[in-house]
């Protein structure tokens, strides 16, 4: 896949991270786009099939790519090139794959397991992005928090969308505390009873944002910018379906990029 094709791929499938990647140094932007395309393919592993076992097979295919198998594929090819060049850190990518295995399970049993899943997937992606941009090791936990907050916002935004496909990724113990089950959420994701669950989980995302707010080095800024969108999302009630990004969202990212603060 050419650089232009990779750019169009991420723009189509992950417009939030595509926009924030534009603020990465030009010489590292291609690596960041390859990483984001890889993340989309991991998410698609479960979305593309109704059979959890097939999702695990897809994840294993990507694990083999990360571990050294070089395959001709629109995403695997540039990903392999980035790995071979040392621009991406294989253990980061393997951790992201491991986190996605939770999506192949019928449900996520506990809040602790759910937090681990979100942190491993979205937080792990932000860590991989930061490392690809040259972030120092001391900065990676903060990037993990910023990425995890974006993942929390994504979870809240996608409840209704996932329900249409017979899926629910909310933790069962939190649902049970509100006298709900995953089946209740899948049947009526916009029911008033679901809102306190989403509010409880969203509060964790806001706490992550509070403790990680501040300036970032200019070279690493793109890895943290999705948190700007998370901050806006977590202030809003969960929509019946994910709302398209508007001018206000783009201006917020531009403003954060201008001052180097997320």
Secondary structure, 3 states (H helix, E strand, C coil): CCHHHHHHHHHHHCHHHHHHHCCCCHHHHHHHHHHHHHHHHHHHHHHCCCCHHHHHHHHHHHHHHHHCCCCCCCCHHHHHHHHHCCCCCHHHHHHHHHHHHHHHCCCECCHHHHHHHHHHHHHHHHHHHHHHCCCCHHHHHHHHHHHHHHHHHHHHHCHHHHHHCCCCCCEHHHHHHCCCCHHHHHHCCCCHHHHHHHHHHHHHHHHHHHHHCCECCHHHHHHHCHHHHHHHHCCCCCCCCCCCCCHHHHHHHHHHHHHCEC
